[in-house]
Amino acid sequence: MEKFVYIVTDRNRTSLHVGMSANLIKTLDFYKQMPNLFFDSGQQLTRLVYFEEFKTEAQALARFKLISRFTRMQKERMVRSCNPDWIDLTIGLDFENILSARKLNTQVSMPLVMS
């Protein structure tokens, strides 16, 4: 099972939060449902701006610890290297999730042809 290391931010990019998760979409849903979990409501961490995927928890944990020690400038540089416009990457993840769910539904609901 894959593990993810990610960075989320608020709409004004005031806060950058590094996290680790086995289910990125579920984790981001949790952030959206609990807007005041880490900060006040003005700093809701709802924008996924960076993530990496790892095969093992040990790899993800090592990367999480490293990125957590980065300065803000290093984190910003890392985000800009692959997401220069700081767009919310959850849109792409949700779309990918919808596509894979449709693919599963299509495979399951194919009618059987009897001869």
Backbone as a chain_set.jsonl record, in Angstrom:
{"seq": "MEKFVYIVTDRNRTSLHVGMSANLIKTLDFYKQMPNLFFDSGQQLTRLVYFEEFKTEAQALARFKLISRFTRMQKERMVRSCNPDWIDLTIGLDFENILSARKLNTQVSMPLVMS", "coords": {"N": [[0.843, -1.195, 0.0], [0.508, 2.19, -0.835], [2.141, 5.098, 0.484], [1.874, 8.532, 1.339], [3.51, 11.683, 1.295], [2.868, 14.985, 1.982], [2.087, 18.467, 1.276], [0.053, 20.928, 2.559], [-1.834, 23.967, 2.301], [-3.269, 27.189, 3.189], [-5.728, 29.417, 1.712], [-4.384, 31.832, 1.371], [-1.774, 31.186, 1.429], [-0.468, 31.361, 3.853], [0.163, 29.534, 5.867], [2.069, 26.547, 5.865], [1.737, 23.159, 5.885], [3.171, 20.089, 6.613], [2.519, 16.71, 5.989], [1.764, 13.171, 6.445], [0.323, 10.32, 4.961], [-1.737, 7.404, 4.388], [-3.964, 7.385, 2.88], [-4.628, 9.735, 0.842], [-6.803, 11.263, -0.201], [-8.855, 10.81, 1.665], [-7.653, 11.92, 3.927], [-7.443, 14.619, 3.162], [-10.141, 15.227, 2.911], [-10.805, 15.082, 5.593], [-9.368, 17.299, 6.617], [-10.882, 19.312, 5.401], [-13.345, 18.959, 6.621], [-12.778, 19.54, 9.23], [-12.11, 22.413, 9.804], [-10.946, 24.149, 11.718], [-8.977, 22.769, 12.967], [-6.092, 22.937, 13.136], [-5.506, 25.658, 12.966], [-6.953, 28.999, 13.081], [-10.184, 29.817, 11.602], [-9.643, 31.4, 9.41], [-7.371, 30.417, 8.347], [-7.66, 27.945, 6.968], [-6.545, 24.778, 6.184], [-6.803, 23.67, 3.299], [-5.872, 23.302, 0.767], [-4.156, 21.258, -1.299], [-0.916, 21.322, -2.247], [1.377, 20.017, -2.876], [2.692, 16.731, -3.265], [4.153, 13.509, -2.615], [4.619, 10.114, -3.541], [5.128, 6.974, -1.995], [6.444, 3.629, -1.782], [6.821, 2.22, 0.582], [6.196, 2.506, 4.124], [8.377, 3.196, 5.671], [10.079, 4.58, 3.873], [8.462, 6.791, 3.298], [8.194, 7.923, 5.842], [10.848, 8.669, 6.412], [11.226, 10.644, 4.452], [9.189, 12.426, 5.177], [10.132, 13.28, 7.701], [12.442, 14.595, 6.893], [11.471, 16.692, 5.157], [9.896, 18.03, 6.992], [11.753, 19.332, 8.522], [12.655, 21.275, 6.865], [13.159, 24.719, 5.954], [10.795, 27.409, 5.628], [11.26, 28.681, 3.168], [12.611, 26.677, 1.723], [10.593, 24.753, 1.52], [8.698, 26.185, 0.011], [10.151, 26.511, -2.367], [10.336, 23.866, -3.164], [7.623, 23.259, -3.642], [7.083, 25.097, -5.712], [8.732, 24.056, -7.704], [7.379, 21.954, -8.913], [4.757, 22.743, -8.972], [4.18, 25.508, -9.968], [2.156, 27.483, -9.991], [0.787, 27.108, -7.687], [-1.593, 25.599, -7.627], [-4.566, 23.908, -6.496], [-4.159, 20.624, -5.926], [-5.957, 18.655, -5.315], [-8.112, 18.599, -6.993], [-7.295, 17.246, -9.322], [-6.745, 14.759, -8.128], [-9.277, 13.987, -7.186], [-10.599, 13.765, -9.635], [-9.156, 11.675, -10.793], [-9.827, 9.663, -9.015], [-12.602, 9.481, -9.451], [-12.602, 8.623, -12.106], [-11.349, 6.07, -11.85], [-13.243, 4.814, -10.247], [-15.451, 4.804, -11.95], [-14.464, 3.155, -13.943], [-14.29, 0.751, -12.567], [-17.019, 0.341, -11.965], [-18.039, 0.096, -14.547], [-16.797, -2.221, -15.375], [-17.891, -4.055, -13.601], [-20.644, -3.851, -14.037], [-21.192, -4.832, -16.557], [-23.266, -6.416, -18.852], [-24.138, -9.859, -18.875], [-23.897, -12.066, -21.548], [-26.02, -14.453, -22.64], [-26.106, -17.581, -24.29]], "CA": [[0.0, 0.0, 0.0], [1.303, 3.407, -0.956], [2.113, 6.143, 1.512], [2.06, 9.851, 0.752], [3.976, 12.833, 2.051], [2.193, 16.078, 1.296], [2.072, 19.813, 1.859], [-1.203, 21.649, 2.376], [-1.763, 25.371, 2.683], [-4.55, 27.906, 3.18], [-5.914, 30.153, 0.459], [-3.43, 32.943, 1.288], [-0.43, 30.591, 1.563], [0.12, 31.826, 5.112], [0.682, 28.37, 6.579], [2.407, 25.341, 5.111], [1.723, 22.028, 6.8], [3.672, 18.84, 6.034], [1.867, 15.555, 6.592], [1.985, 11.849, 5.873], [-0.95, 9.612, 4.975], [-1.903, 6.239, 3.52], [-5.096, 7.687, 1.999], [-4.543, 11.186, 0.684], [-8.13, 11.873, -0.392], [-9.554, 10.758, 2.956], [-6.999, 12.893, 4.807], [-7.828, 15.965, 2.736], [-11.544, 15.392, 3.306], [-10.786, 15.341, 7.031], [-8.969, 18.706, 6.785], [-11.991, 20.18, 4.991], [-14.429, 18.82, 7.598], [-12.307, 20.075, 10.515], [-11.357, 23.598, 9.374], [-10.243, 24.831, 12.806], [-8.164, 21.77, 13.657], [-4.74, 23.415, 13.422], [-5.436, 27.118, 13.032], [-8.285, 29.6, 13.085], [-10.939, 29.578, 10.371], [-9.041, 32.149, 8.31], [-6.219, 29.677, 7.834], [-8.082, 26.565, 6.728], [-5.589, 24.06, 5.351], [-7.635, 22.875, 2.393], [-5.274, 23.238, -0.571], [-3.015, 20.357, -1.483], [-0.052, 21.956, -3.245], [2.528, 19.156, -3.173], [2.701, 15.414, -2.645], [5.025, 12.467, -3.146], [4.098, 8.785, -3.258], [6.185, 6.023, -1.645], [5.992, 2.232, -1.712], [6.842, 1.733, 1.96], [6.002, 3.495, 5.184], [9.705, 3.643, 6.108], [10.531, 5.597, 2.924], [7.627, 7.978, 3.493], [8.522, 8.513, 7.141], [12.152, 9.327, 6.284], [11.014, 11.854, 3.652], [8.378, 13.31, 6.016], [11.017, 13.877, 8.708], [13.339, 15.526, 6.208], [10.728, 17.877, 4.71], [9.431, 18.743, 8.191], [12.863, 20.161, 9.018], [12.943, 22.321, 5.881], [12.693, 26.075, 6.236], [9.659, 27.781, 4.774], [11.762, 28.979, 1.829], [12.893, 25.392, 1.067], [9.294, 24.143, 1.19], [8.126, 26.953, -1.099], [10.938, 26.176, -3.553], [9.942, 22.506, -3.533], [6.279, 23.354, -4.226], [7.177, 25.807, -6.994], [9.436, 23.245, -8.701], [6.432, 21.097, -9.653], [3.441, 23.38, -8.985], [4.542, 26.927, -9.906], [0.995, 28.354, -9.765], [0.205, 26.727, -6.404], [-2.981, 25.171, -7.805], [-5.022, 22.868, -5.575], [-4.004, 19.343, -6.617], [-7.05, 17.728, -4.993], [-9.0, 18.532, -8.16], [-6.779, 16.139, -10.122], [-6.904, 13.503, -7.384], [-10.699, 13.656, -7.202], [-10.912, 13.344, -10.995], [-8.554, 10.347, -10.952], [-10.647, 8.768, -8.197], [-13.878, 9.311, -10.153], [-12.329, 7.792, -13.284], [-11.11, 4.682, -11.459], [-14.522, 4.277, -9.767], [-16.262, 4.536, -13.14], [-13.878, 2.008, -14.611], [-14.718, -0.414, -11.779], [-18.457, 0.171, -12.167], [-18.245, -0.366, -15.916], [-16.365, -3.616, -15.434], [-18.804, -4.871, -12.801], [-22.031, -3.829, -14.52], [-21.308, -5.291, -17.948], [-24.251, -7.494, -18.887], [-23.692, -11.173, -19.342], [-24.638, -12.51, -22.744], [-26.301, -15.889, -22.543], [-26.441, -18.137, -25.603]], "C": [[0.877, 1.242, 0.0], [1.122, 4.324, 0.249], [2.436, 7.461, 0.829], [2.644, 10.82, 1.767], [3.45, 14.033, 1.278], [2.398, 17.407, 2.008], [0.726, 20.435, 1.526], [-1.009, 23.085, 2.847], [-3.168, 25.962, 2.701], [-4.621, 28.75, 1.917], [-4.933, 31.315, 0.287], [-1.973, 32.488, 1.375], [0.295, 31.073, 2.819], [0.811, 30.675, 5.841], [0.986, 27.25, 5.605], [2.491, 24.203, 6.117], [2.176, 20.77, 6.064], [2.998, 17.689, 6.752], [2.22, 14.274, 5.875], [0.684, 11.071, 6.001], [-0.907, 8.394, 4.067], [-3.036, 6.482, 2.524], [-5.216, 9.201, 1.883], [-5.907, 11.846, 0.562], [-8.909, 11.899, 0.921], [-8.971, 11.779, 3.935], [-7.412, 14.314, 4.455], [-9.298, 16.243, 3.027], [-11.637, 15.732, 4.791], [-10.401, 16.801, 7.307], [-10.134, 19.637, 6.457], [-13.152, 20.12, 5.982], [-14.069, 19.434, 8.944], [-11.48, 21.339, 10.266], [-10.541, 24.271, 10.474], [-9.295, 23.903, 13.566], [-6.793, 22.312, 14.058], [-4.685, 24.915, 13.677], [-6.844, 27.689, 13.111], [-8.93, 29.457, 11.704], [-10.391, 30.347, 9.17], [-7.878, 31.426, 7.657], [-6.573, 28.198, 7.628], [-7.132, 25.891, 5.752], [-6.347, 23.128, 4.406], [-7.026, 22.724, 1.002], [-4.043, 22.342, -0.575], [-2.145, 20.959, -2.582], [1.149, 21.094, -3.628], [2.295, 17.79, -2.551], [3.682, 14.499, -3.354], [4.443, 11.125, -2.721], [5.26, 7.829, -3.014], [5.607, 4.609, -1.531], [5.929, 1.722, -0.276], [6.658, 2.882, 2.953], [7.346, 4.048, 5.659], [10.251, 4.735, 5.194], [9.768, 6.905, 3.141], [7.984, 8.687, 4.795], [9.859, 9.252, 7.09], [11.999, 10.653, 5.525], [10.21, 12.9, 4.439], [9.258, 14.03, 7.043], [11.948, 14.904, 8.082], [12.618, 16.814, 5.829], [10.243, 18.699, 5.905], [10.506, 19.663, 8.753], [13.23, 21.294, 8.06], [12.465, 23.678, 6.395], [11.498, 26.353, 5.325], [10.12, 28.019, 3.336], [12.054, 27.669, 1.055], [11.596, 24.693, 0.653], [8.651, 24.854, 0.004], [8.844, 26.621, -2.405], [10.541, 24.791, -4.08], [8.566, 22.51, -4.21], [6.358, 23.986, -5.613], [7.842, 24.976, -8.083], [8.481, 22.37, -9.507], [5.029, 21.684, -9.731], [3.635, 24.897, -8.894], [3.382, 27.884, -9.634], [0.258, 28.036, -8.468], [-1.268, 26.317, -6.564], [-3.297, 24.039, -6.823], [-5.027, 21.531, -6.315], [-5.107, 18.34, -6.287], [-8.006, 17.584, -6.161], [-8.583, 17.362, -9.041], [-6.956, 14.796, -9.445], [-8.357, 13.057, -7.397], [-11.095, 13.125, -8.575], [-10.385, 11.936, -11.248], [-9.374, 9.3, -10.194], [-11.974, 8.457, -8.886], [-13.685, 8.4, -11.363], [-12.134, 6.331, -12.908], [-12.386, 4.042, -10.918], [-15.43, 3.942, -10.938], [-15.777, 3.294, -13.864], [-14.318, 0.716, -13.897], [-16.197, -0.696, -12.006], [-18.763, -0.379, -13.552], [-17.892, -1.842, -16.023], [-17.358, -4.524, -14.714], [-20.186, -4.953, -13.453], [-22.194, -4.241, -15.984], [-22.305, -6.457, -17.979], [-23.653, -8.796, -19.429], [-24.543, -11.576, -20.537], [-24.791, -14.026, -22.655], [-26.632, -16.41, -23.939], [-27.258, -19.388, -25.479]], "O": [[1.857, 1.331, 0.739], [0.093, 4.314, 0.924], [3.185, 7.497, -0.147], [2.31, 10.777, 2.951], [3.573, 14.089, 0.054], [2.818, 17.466, 3.164], [0.31, 20.468, 0.368], [-0.144, 23.379, 3.672], [-4.131, 25.319, 2.283], [-3.668, 28.787, 1.14], [-4.678, 31.737, -0.841], [-1.056, 33.309, 1.392], [1.522, 31.176, 2.838], [1.913, 30.834, 6.366], [0.252, 27.032, 4.641], [3.237, 24.284, 7.093], [1.629, 20.427, 5.016], [2.91, 17.684, 7.98], [2.883, 14.281, 4.839], [0.013, 11.149, 7.03], [-0.144, 8.349, 3.102], [-3.074, 5.869, 1.457], [-5.829, 9.856, 2.725], [-6.139, 12.891, 1.169], [-9.548, 12.899, 1.248], [-9.708, 12.423, 4.682], [-7.697, 15.12, 5.34], [-9.661, 17.373, 3.355], [-12.447, 16.566, 5.197], [-11.03, 17.463, 8.132], [-10.352, 20.632, 7.148], [-13.864, 21.108, 6.167], [-14.953, 19.808, 9.714], [-10.271, 21.335, 10.495], [-9.531, 24.909, 10.176], [-8.866, 24.219, 14.676], [-6.381, 22.157, 15.207], [-3.905, 25.383, 14.507], [-7.818, 26.941, 13.197], [-8.281, 29.021, 10.753], [-10.656, 29.973, 8.028], [-7.452, 31.774, 6.556], [-5.844, 27.314, 8.077], [-6.934, 26.366, 4.634], [-6.508, 21.94, 4.689], [-7.62, 22.073, 0.143], [-3.031, 22.637, 0.061], [-2.589, 21.091, -3.723], [1.856, 21.4, -4.589], [1.764, 17.689, -1.445], [3.999, 14.685, -4.529], [3.841, 11.019, -1.653], [6.259, 7.862, -3.733], [4.429, 4.43, -1.221], [5.083, 0.89, 0.052], [6.927, 4.047, 2.658], [7.448, 5.224, 6.007], [10.826, 5.711, 5.675], [10.358, 7.986, 3.164], [8.065, 9.915, 4.837], [9.991, 10.337, 7.657], [12.58, 11.664, 5.917], [10.502, 14.094, 4.381], [9.14, 15.241, 7.23], [12.213, 15.954, 8.668], [13.093, 17.907, 6.14], [10.188, 19.926, 5.833], [10.193, 20.668, 9.391], [14.023, 22.171, 8.404], [11.506, 23.772, 7.161], [11.237, 25.615, 4.375], [9.446, 27.605, 2.392], [11.767, 27.582, -0.139], [11.513, 24.114, -0.43], [8.123, 24.209, -0.902], [8.198, 26.466, -3.441], [10.428, 24.581, -5.288], [8.368, 21.846, -5.228], [5.774, 23.477, -6.57], [7.553, 25.165, -9.265], [8.752, 22.076, -10.671], [4.192, 21.177, -10.479], [3.302, 25.508, -7.879], [3.593, 28.976, -9.106], [-0.782, 28.631, -8.184], [-2.097, 26.657, -5.72], [-2.406, 23.313, -6.383], [-5.821, 21.336, -7.235], [-5.185, 17.285, -6.915], [-8.649, 16.544, -6.304], [-9.427, 16.571, -9.462], [-7.278, 13.803, -10.098], [-8.641, 11.876, -7.598], [-11.839, 12.149, -8.675], [-11.072, 11.104, -11.84], [-9.583, 8.19, -10.683], [-12.417, 7.308, -8.904], [-14.501, 7.513, -11.618], [-12.682, 5.443, -13.561], [-12.596, 2.844, -11.11], [-16.106, 2.912, -10.927], [-16.573, 2.483, -14.338], [-14.669, -0.274, -14.539], [-16.585, -1.845, -12.215], [-19.646, -1.223, -13.71], [-18.593, -2.616, -16.675], [-17.633, -5.634, -15.17], [-20.825, -6.004, -13.423], [-23.249, -4.01, -16.575], [-22.177, -7.393, -17.189], [-22.792, -8.803, -20.309], [-25.765, -11.436, -20.52], [-23.81, -14.768, -22.603], [-27.356, -15.757, -24.689], [-27.627, -19.987, -26.489]]}, "num_chains": 1, "name": "protein.A"}
